[in-house]
Amino acid sequence: MITVVLADDQRLVRAGFRSILEDEDDLEVVGEAADGAEALAACRALHPDVLLLDIRMPGVDGLETAREIAADPDLDAVRVVILTTFDLDDYVYGALRAGACGFLVKDTEPEELVHAVRVAARGDALISPSVTRRLIAEFAGRARPPQPGPRLNALTDREREVMCLVAAGLTNDEIAARLVLSPATAKTHVSRIMTKLAVRDRSQLVILAYESGMVRPGWLTE
């Protein structure tokens, strides 16, 4: 059973998401919150698998909430998915850097919401890879110039190749198919990369790939 906390200041939005998620046998909404402070309290009390978190809320907003969750070792297993009205919300890139594993626009189709929660819970890939990739590229282009770090030197050539494919939003299975590897081997490569680079999850790996200059905005469409 995948447990979920819903954090949104609009009660009707929470009710709609709860109805969609609880129609699924493997999903359970265990808590709700109307602002960031309530979301943090719910996560600390309930330790859900996934937090669906509105980016814009009164008081403690979604960005600060994501940062606090990422900084709390006791909440390391909580996967944060940002909810936003617009798919290029200025705050979303910051939220991904703060530790969120991806984002959803609020008018997403019900089946996409369900799929996103399942994907987030297993930590396998970013939410909506093509859209998230576009958003990261958009805001990475406005970020400070790439600063290659010495820790990237710890990666093998194969690991660098895998990291670039993770930055493209590919799942482990897709990486395996691209590189003619077994899915287990692809998963092992990704895990080793995250361990070597001391990143929390795949989204942090994508951010690092852009900010280090390993990939650059627009490279996937050239």
Phi, psi and omega per residue, in radians:
M1 nan 2.245 3.095
I2 -1.650 2.140 -3.118
T3 -1.707 2.504 -3.017
V4 -2.355 2.447 2.935
V5 -1.963 2.356 3.124
L6 -1.820 2.208 3.125
A7 -2.195 1.882 3.137
D8 -2.765 2.446 -3.096
D9 -1.370 -0.097 3.104
Q10 -1.777 2.020 -3.078
R11 -1.067 -0.643 -3.126
L12 -1.157 -0.633 3.088
V13 -1.102 -0.808 3.129
R14 -1.067 -0.732 -3.130
A15 -1.114 -0.692 3.131
G16 -1.149 -0.782 3.115
F17 -1.136 -0.707 3.125
R18 -1.056 -0.767 -3.127
S19 -1.065 -0.753 -3.136
I20 -1.128 -0.838 -3.043
L21 -1.217 -0.682 -3.062
E22 -1.387 -0.044 2.963
D23 -1.317 -0.231 -3.102
E24 -1.688 2.404 -3.077
D25 -1.161 -0.453 -3.043
D26 -1.774 0.122 -3.113
L27 -2.114 2.406 3.127
E28 -2.420 2.169 3.047
V29 -1.463 1.997 -3.050
V30 -1.776 -0.168 3.139
G31 -2.923 2.812 3.095
E32 -2.340 2.722 3.123
A33 -2.562 2.547 -3.129
A34 -1.787 -0.112 3.082
D35 -2.732 3.104 -3.057
G36 -1.137 -0.673 3.140
A37 -1.093 -0.750 3.100
E38 -1.145 -0.633 3.131
A39 -1.115 -0.769 3.109
L40 -1.087 -0.773 3.140
A41 -1.083 -0.726 -3.138
A42 -1.138 -0.705 3.141
C43 -1.158 -0.692 -3.136
R44 -1.221 -0.521 -3.136
A45 -1.493 -0.596 -2.959
L46 -1.912 -0.356 -3.112
H47 0.814 1.071 3.131
P48 -1.225 2.820 3.036
D49 -1.253 -0.661 -3.058
V50 -2.373 2.405 2.984
L51 -1.976 2.039 3.003
L52 -1.546 1.996 -2.880
L53 -2.179 2.053 3.075
D54 -1.176 2.370 -3.095
I55 -1.267 -0.550 -3.066
R56 -2.021 1.859 3.118
M57 -2.428 2.725 3.104
P58 -1.184 2.731 3.131
G59 1.258 -2.158 3.092
V60 -1.338 1.995 -3.076
D61 -1.417 3.106 -3.075
G62 -1.126 -0.605 -3.119
L63 -1.110 -0.856 3.136
E64 -1.151 -0.632 3.108
T65 -1.095 -0.774 3.113
A66 -1.065 -0.703 3.126
R67 -1.100 -0.768 -3.093
E68 -1.168 -0.662 3.106
I69 -1.146 -0.760 -3.135
A70 -1.118 -0.513 -3.094
A71 -1.502 -0.144 -3.075
D72 -1.732 1.911 -3.120
P73 -1.014 -0.508 -3.139
D74 -1.219 -0.297 -3.124
L75 -1.913 0.352 -3.065
D76 -1.051 -0.502 -3.096
A77 -1.486 -0.125 -3.129
V78 -1.394 2.131 3.110
R79 -1.672 2.138 -3.078
V80 -1.705 2.182 3.041
V81 -2.022 2.109 -3.085
I82 -1.417 2.383 3.041
L83 -1.833 2.295 -3.111
T84 -2.472 2.642 3.120
T85 -1.323 -0.582 -3.099
F86 -2.085 2.478 -3.049
D87 -1.359 -0.044 3.033
L88 -2.214 0.727 3.074
D89 -1.029 2.268 -3.101
D90 -1.006 -0.410 -3.072
Y91 -1.496 -0.264 -2.984
V92 -1.173 -0.717 3.119
Y93 -1.036 -0.742 3.083
G94 -1.081 -0.636 3.130
A95 -1.176 -0.680 3.085
L96 -1.125 -0.706 3.089
R97 -1.147 -0.513 -3.104
A98 -1.383 -0.150 3.072
G99 2.188 -0.048 3.088
A100 -1.175 2.577 -3.089
C101 -1.612 -0.064 3.103
G102 2.870 -2.917 -3.120
F103 -2.638 2.801 3.074
L104 -2.347 2.465 2.951
V105 -1.411 2.575 -2.981
K106 -1.168 -0.387 -3.141
D107 -1.635 0.380 3.115
T108 -1.078 2.674 3.109
E109 -1.200 2.581 -3.113
P110 -0.924 -0.748 -3.121
E111 -1.156 -0.533 3.102
E112 -1.236 -0.644 3.088
L113 -1.087 -0.829 3.141
V114 -1.071 -0.801 3.139
H115 -1.077 -0.733 -3.108
A116 -1.084 -0.726 3.135
V117 -1.118 -0.747 3.132
R118 -1.128 -0.749 3.136
V119 -1.117 -0.767 3.131
A120 -1.081 -0.710 -3.092
A121 -1.096 -0.633 -3.133
R122 -1.551 -0.107 3.087
G123 1.126 0.462 -3.004
D124 -1.509 -0.533 -3.055
A125 -2.821 2.897 3.056
L126 -1.188 2.717 3.062
I127 -1.282 2.404 3.124
S128 0.726 1.195 -2.998
P129 -0.854 -0.750 -3.068
S130 -1.161 -0.690 -3.128
V131 -1.314 -0.752 3.133
T132 -1.094 -0.709 3.117
R133 -1.043 -0.757 3.141
R134 -1.115 -0.724 3.141
L135 -1.139 -0.801 -3.138
I136 -1.071 -0.743 3.123
A137 -1.076 -0.702 -3.138
E138 -1.035 -0.849 -3.044
F139 -1.511 -0.451 3.032
A140 -1.107 -0.548 3.117
G141 -1.154 -0.383 3.128
R142 -1.689 -0.131 -3.085
A143 -1.336 3.068 3.126
R144 -1.071 2.766 3.133
P145 -0.986 2.596 -3.136
P146 -0.966 2.441 3.108
Q147 -2.176 1.543 3.139
P148 -0.973 2.283 -3.108
G149 -1.826 2.654 -3.125
P150 -1.107 -0.420 -3.107
R151 -1.160 -0.401 3.095
L152 -1.158 -0.370 3.126
N153 -1.143 -0.300 -3.134
A154 -1.319 -0.222 -3.089
L155 -1.459 2.490 3.010
T156 -1.362 2.948 3.100
D157 -1.042 -0.728 3.123
R158 -1.112 -0.709 -3.137
E159 -1.160 -0.626 3.063
R160 -1.116 -0.697 3.117
E161 -1.104 -0.774 3.122
V162 -1.114 -0.727 -3.140
M163 -1.063 -0.702 3.093
C164 -1.095 -0.641 3.127
L165 -1.264 -0.599 3.018
V166 -1.077 -0.723 3.120
A167 -1.109 -0.433 3.083
A168 -1.395 -0.052 3.113
G169 1.538 0.212 -3.114
L170 -1.329 2.518 3.036
T171 -1.382 3.008 3.105
N172 -1.044 -0.726 3.134
D173 -1.106 -0.695 3.138
E174 -1.210 -0.656 3.081
I175 -1.116 -0.740 3.125
A176 -1.037 -0.777 -3.138
A177 -1.152 -0.693 -3.117
R178 -1.145 -0.694 -3.052
L179 -1.749 0.079 -3.119
V180 0.988 0.980 3.089
L181 -2.153 2.913 2.976
S182 -1.365 2.643 3.087
P183 -0.984 -0.630 3.133
A184 -1.119 -0.694 3.125
T185 -1.174 -0.721 3.103
A186 -1.076 -0.746 3.124
K187 -1.094 -0.699 3.118
T188 -1.106 -0.744 3.107
H189 -1.035 -0.819 -3.113
V190 -1.094 -0.748 3.140
S191 -1.095 -0.741 3.133
R192 -1.140 -0.682 3.112
I193 -1.082 -0.812 -3.127
M194 -1.112 -0.641 3.109
T195 -1.166 -0.798 -3.130
K196 -1.094 -0.648 -3.065
L197 -1.641 -0.053 3.104
A198 0.990 0.823 3.080
V199 -1.869 2.671 -2.989
R200 -1.322 -0.693 -3.082
D201 -2.788 -3.024 -3.040
R202 -1.151 -0.627 -3.125
S203 -1.137 -0.662 3.069
Q204 -1.121 -0.583 3.092
L205 -1.147 -0.700 3.113
V206 -1.124 -0.794 3.127
I207 -1.022 -0.785 -3.139
L208 -1.105 -0.667 3.126
A209 -1.060 -0.709 3.106
Y210 -1.258 -0.829 -3.003
E211 -1.262 -0.380 3.110
S212 -1.504 -0.190 -3.103
G213 1.525 0.064 3.112
M214 -1.099 -0.675 2.937
V215 -2.202 2.873 -3.119
R216 -2.359 2.729 3.132
P217 -0.962 2.308 3.091
G218 1.545 -0.117 -3.048
W219 -1.129 -0.470 -3.096
L220 -1.311 -0.350 -3.089
T221 -1.815 0.033 -3.120
E222 -1.422 nan nan
